[in-house]
Amino acid sequence: MTKKGPVLLCTNDDGIHAPGLGLLINAASRHGEVHVIAPDRQQSASSHALTLHRPLRLTQAGERAYTVDGTPTDCVLIAIRDLLDPTPDFVLSGVNHGANMGEDVLYSGTVAAAMEATILGIPAVAISYSGYESSHLDTYGELVSELIESILGRDDFPGGTLLNINLPDTPASESKGVRVTSLGRRVYHDSITRHLDPRGKEYLWIGGGRSEWSGHDESDFYVVREGYVSVTPLHLDLTDFSLLGAVKSWSFGP
């Protein structure tokens, strides 16, 4: 097959049939040869999980499109290490249904897919839409295409770094522009509930409750709340370099 522009791998954590993935595929198709490898079902909050204790099934879902009965990280690893030849020039993950800001990036399968690509040496971007309803999502096709074009046009994309993009919950025509941000902070309250099943046995359910954001006016949640597109560079090295000297002075025993 003749290579037509850069080879772009599209994936997500909402599953192969998610509208956000369809929007991403259409936007990316303007800029290169798109391949799709996505989970066969919902995999939100799967983080960077790899499936190690059972075999994985790869199923063709269309021309240059496959599903995997595993996690987003599985999808990217299989695509880069086994399925695609040549390997992709860029990995695009999303468009997620729901924001991935602050500590959410540690839980997000969308961000983890982009992170896995980064670990494997492929530049990557995770894109999320901050509304949980899809009422405005389909207005973002042109804007997402422009974002992809501007990123692919760079020849200095930094190694060991991915971009985490969040779109505001407004029509794209009302977006105020793009801001480069840092991560905010989110604290969850009452996110674990206890219930009884029909047999009277107690179970726990994680999710729901309420959350509170904090952060300065250059943080992702603040910028998105104000109607801007947030672009946050995330680095794989989690070392707190500002504390290295202090921790070296601690006593950790003999």
C-alpha positions as MATLAB code, in Angstrom:
seq = 'MTKKGPVLLCTNDDGIHAPGLGLLINAASRHGEVHVIAPDRQQSASSHALTLHRPLRLTQAGERAYTVDGTPTDCVLIAIRDLLDPTPDFVLSGVNHGANMGEDVLYSGTVAAAMEATILGIPAVAISYSGYESSHLDTYGELVSELIESILGRDDFPGGTLLNINLPDTPASESKGVRVTSLGRRVYHDSITRHLDPRGKEYLWIGGGRSEWSGHDESDFYVVREGYVSVTPLHLDLTDFSLLGAVKSWSFGP';
ca = [
       0.000    0.000    0.000;
       1.381    3.407   -0.960;
       1.938    5.686    1.986;
      -0.176    8.838    1.660;
       1.214   11.453    3.995;
       2.037   10.604    7.609;
       0.664    7.383    9.053;
      -1.740    8.326   11.857;
      -3.045    5.868   14.444;
      -6.401    6.800   15.995;
      -7.594    5.131   19.185;
      -9.702    5.927   22.264;
     -11.104    4.499   25.489;
     -14.816    4.896   24.727;
     -14.824    2.079   22.177;
     -14.836    1.716   18.411;
     -18.392    3.052   17.962;
     -17.983    6.261   20.001;
     -18.953    9.469   18.123;
     -15.787   11.185   19.365;
     -13.599    8.603   17.634;
     -15.553    9.081   14.406;
     -14.970   12.834   14.609;
     -11.241   12.270   15.207;
     -10.949    9.869   12.271;
     -12.651   12.300    9.904;
     -10.439   15.178   11.068;
      -7.230   13.142   10.880;
      -8.065   11.771    7.416;
      -7.441   15.224    5.972;
      -3.804   15.058    7.011;
      -2.559   11.524    6.494;
      -3.221    7.820    6.173;
      -5.403    6.871    9.129;
      -5.400    3.507   10.861;
      -7.818    2.762   13.683;
      -7.276    0.317   16.528;
      -9.682    0.825   19.414;
     -11.260   -1.180   22.236;
     -14.328   -3.182   21.293;
     -16.207   -1.736   24.278;
     -16.159    1.050   26.862;
     -12.810    1.203   28.689;
     -13.000    4.535   30.526;
     -10.815    4.907   33.643;
      -8.716    1.908   32.614;
      -5.603    4.064   33.054;
      -2.386    2.417   31.807;
      -3.562   -1.152   32.311;
      -2.129   -3.922   30.128;
      -3.953   -7.228   29.688;
      -1.436   -9.851   30.827;
      -3.516  -12.754   32.154;
      -5.578  -13.746   29.122;
      -5.167  -13.729   25.334;
      -6.357  -10.749   23.310;
      -8.587  -10.937   20.228;
      -7.961   -8.644   17.266;
     -10.966   -8.225   14.954;
     -11.079   -6.334   11.682;
     -13.765   -3.653   11.781;
     -13.288   -2.035    8.365;
     -10.575   -0.865    6.005;
      -7.487   -0.138    8.141;
      -9.668   -0.506   11.274;
      -9.516   -3.083   14.058;
     -10.929   -3.686   17.505;
      -9.175   -5.283   20.466;
     -10.989   -6.858   23.410;
      -8.660   -5.100   25.799;
      -7.538   -1.703   27.038;
      -6.464    1.409   25.130;
      -2.857    0.659   26.109;
      -3.235   -2.832   24.619;
      -4.469   -1.260   21.386;
      -1.496    1.061   21.014;
       1.062   -1.582   21.956;
      -0.368   -4.090   19.465;
      -0.581   -1.465   16.726;
       2.988   -0.252   17.100;
       4.755   -3.499   17.978;
       2.831   -5.967   15.823;
       0.188   -4.744   13.408;
       1.279   -1.616   11.554;
       4.137   -1.584    9.073;
       5.427    1.049    8.836;
       4.797    2.104   12.411;
       2.660    5.241   12.825;
       4.243    8.660   12.656;
       1.764    9.994   15.198;
      -0.860    8.666   17.608;
      -4.133   10.522   18.211;
      -6.296    9.403   21.133;
      -9.913   10.516   21.615;
     -12.020   12.449   21.243;
     -13.002   11.393   24.760;
     -16.536   11.974   26.022;
     -15.787   13.915   29.212;
     -12.862   16.059   30.267;
      -9.465   14.681   31.223;
      -7.941   17.395   33.384;
      -6.016   17.542   36.638;
      -5.684   14.152   38.356;
      -8.004   12.639   35.741;
      -4.955   12.149   33.521;
      -3.777    9.442   35.939;
      -6.993    7.447   35.493;
      -7.807    8.180   31.870;
      -7.517    5.442   29.255;
      -7.497    8.170   26.609;
      -4.394    9.789   28.078;
      -2.818    6.388   28.782;
      -3.066    5.441   25.097;
      -1.148    8.583   24.150;
       1.300    7.911   26.973;
       1.977    4.380   25.737;
       2.771    5.753   22.294;
       5.147    8.267   23.889;
       6.896    5.482   25.809;
       7.346    3.627   22.513;
       8.881    6.693   20.891;
       5.872    7.876   18.858;
       4.637   11.463   19.371;
       1.068   11.536   20.619;
      -1.882   13.714   21.562;
      -4.911   12.979   23.762;
      -8.062   14.979   23.010;
     -11.143   15.203   25.245;
     -14.449   17.067   25.131;
     -15.441   18.459   28.515;
     -19.187   17.886   28.118;
     -20.676   14.479   28.894;
     -23.501   15.008   26.433;
     -22.569   15.103   22.745;
     -24.722   18.120   21.913;
     -21.778   20.301   20.858;
     -19.165   17.674   20.093;
     -19.991   17.383   16.403;
     -19.268   21.096   15.902;
     -15.556   20.546   16.638;
     -14.539   18.708   13.469;
     -12.879   21.694   11.808;
     -11.177   22.893   14.991;
      -9.790   19.422   15.752;
      -8.532   19.216   12.171;
      -6.747   22.556   12.599;
      -5.187   21.406   15.868;
      -3.934   18.208   14.228;
      -2.527   20.147   11.286;
      -0.657   22.582   13.515;
       0.832   19.778   15.620;
       1.830   17.599   12.666;
       3.501   20.623   11.106;
       6.063   20.864   13.905;
       9.494   19.328   13.477;
      10.456   19.912   17.109;
       7.853   17.836   18.974;
       9.640   17.024   22.253;
      10.515   13.452   23.134;
       9.064   11.952   26.292;
       6.157   14.409   26.173;
       2.540   14.186   25.048;
      -0.067   16.889   24.618;
      -3.321   16.685   26.559;
      -6.058   18.754   24.887;
      -9.478   19.539   26.373;
     -12.300   21.161   24.421;
     -14.850   23.362   26.224;
     -18.497   22.370   26.564;
     -19.668   25.016   24.089;
     -20.235   25.067   20.335;
     -16.899   25.334   18.540;
     -17.988   28.675   17.089;
     -18.102   30.080   20.646;
     -14.645   28.809   21.644;
     -12.435   31.734   22.654;
      -9.209   30.248   21.306;
      -6.386   28.024   22.532;
      -4.463   28.415   25.805;
      -1.423   26.453   26.988;
      -2.031   25.320   30.569;
      -0.820   23.348   33.548;
      -2.829   20.690   35.375;
      -5.415   21.802   37.910;
      -6.467   19.836   40.994;
      -9.705   18.032   41.646;
     -10.960   16.585   44.916;
     -13.809   14.066   44.931;
     -16.383   13.884   47.726;
     -18.821   11.049   48.467;
     -17.531    9.066   45.484;
     -18.009    5.676   47.180;
     -21.491    4.462   48.029;
     -22.661    1.324   49.804;
     -25.735   -0.636   48.723;
     -27.332   -4.010   49.243;
     -27.799   -6.405   46.350;
     -31.113   -8.329   45.915;
     -29.750  -11.052   48.208;
     -29.003   -8.612   50.984;
     -25.221   -8.616   50.575;
     -23.438   -5.299   50.745;
     -21.429   -3.987   47.798;
     -19.434   -0.820   47.110;
     -19.791    1.387   44.028;
     -17.048    3.828   43.020;
     -18.206    6.903   41.132;
     -20.717    9.683   41.354;
     -20.611   12.129   44.221;
     -19.349   15.642   43.664;
     -16.004   17.178   42.859;
     -14.297   20.487   43.498;
     -11.631   22.051   41.285;
      -8.779   24.266   42.350;
      -5.943   25.940   40.494;
      -4.676   29.230   39.143;
      -5.978   31.021   36.050;
      -3.493   29.205   33.793;
      -4.669   25.750   34.864;
      -6.601   23.485   32.522;
      -9.936   23.459   34.350;
     -10.021   27.255   34.715;
      -9.230   27.867   31.047;
     -11.791   25.308   29.820;
     -14.424   26.715   32.176;
     -13.808   30.130   30.602;
     -14.486   28.735   27.126;
     -10.959   28.136   25.819;
      -9.331   25.026   24.404;
      -6.696   23.812   26.868;
      -3.380   22.317   25.694;
      -1.256   20.820   28.484;
       2.161   19.259   27.835;
       2.622   16.164   30.002;
       6.058   14.665   30.630;
       6.681   10.997   31.366;
       9.297   11.764   34.010;
       7.365   12.213   37.267;
      10.487   12.969   39.313;
      10.106   15.969   41.624;
      13.512   17.468   40.856;
      12.961   20.357   43.289;
      12.988   17.860   46.169;
      15.882   15.634   45.124;
      18.418   17.481   47.250;
      16.188   17.586   50.324;
      15.231   13.899   50.149;
      18.889   12.899   49.765;
      19.453   14.386   53.215;
      16.802   12.189   54.830;
      17.805    9.176   56.858;
      16.324    5.965   55.539;
      18.023    3.697   58.034;
      21.355    1.832   57.857;
];
